[in-house]
């Protein structure tokens, strides 16, 4: 039963409750069926200039399961387009 050791940076990140460098936190879950977070959606919408829930679903699969998150995806699209959000930040922050 050997234990793997972790490097100092990863250990500090874990103890601080923060993600390791280079790991993006997806934000609060918007699509539970496909585990897609708000920050991920904002980033994808901006990077690909998406303007519909169908387009978001084609890229992320969000909204293609039960469909209950489609109104929220559409709301996020509208908010991102209005605000001209240039990066992945949470709309609830």
Secondary structure as GFF3:
##gff-version 3
##sequence-region A 1 93
A	DSSP	alpha_helix	8	16	.	.	.	ID=ss1
A	DSSP	beta_strand	29	31	.	.	.	ID=ss2
A	DSSP	beta_strand	36	37	.	.	.	ID=ss3
A	DSSP	alpha_helix	38	48	.	.	.	ID=ss4
A	DSSP	alpha_helix	53	60	.	.	.	ID=ss5
A	DSSP	alpha_helix	70	83	.	.	.	ID=ss6
###
